[in-house]
Amino acid sequence: MGFFDGIKKAFDTGGVELGLVVPKAFRWSDAELPVTVTLGGHKTEARTVTQLELWLREDDDDSQDRRRGHREGVRMTVQGPFELAPGEERTVEVAFALTAVAGAAAISGAEPPAWLKAVSGAAAALSEATRETPWCLFSVEATVEGAGARKTVSRRLKNNRLGEFGDGRVGGTVSLG
C-alpha cells in the first residue's frame, strides 16, 4: 500500500450511508427518546457495521469547545454486527434512555425498584427546571468494519422545560396561575 492509499484509508468511512430520525423536541421526563437509524449499504460491496454509538449533549457555545476529545452527555452503544448487502437499506429502532429508570429497565428487563423511580423522577424534574441550554445535539456514529474513520450524523433537538411545548419554531409556554 502506498503513502496516498494509507491517507485515503484513514479517512474512509466504509462507503455506507447513515440516516437519523428523532423527535424535534423532548423532555428529560419523557424517559425514552424514540430513535430510528437508517443504514445504507455500499453500492457494490457488502459491508458490516459493527456498532452504533448514540449520544445526546447540550448544544451551546462552550460545548462546541468541549466536544473535541470526549463525548459528554448521555451515551448509548448498540452492538452489531449489522450485515449490509450491496445497496441494501436497513433500519434500526432504538429506545434511547433519558432517565435512570429507563436505562435500568432496558438493561435488566425487569421493573426498576421504587426508590430508583423516585430518584430518577426528581432528577428529571430538576433537569427540566434548571437547564440553561434549550437546545441539544443528538448524534449517531457508525463503526464500519475495515474502515479507518466513522460515519456520523447529527440532529438538533429542543430541550423543553416543564410547561413548554413545540420544537422551538412554532409553540410557546403554558403557565398556571
ABEGO torsion letter per residue (X at the ends): XBAAAAAAAAABAGGBBBBBBBBABBBAAAGBBBBBBBBBBBAABBBBBABBBBBBBBBBAAAAAAABGBBBEBBBBBBOBBBBBBGBBBBBBBBBBABAAAAAAAAAGBBBBAAAAAAAAAAAAAAAAABABABBBBBBBBBBBGBABBBBBBBBBBBBBBGBBEAGABEEBBBBX
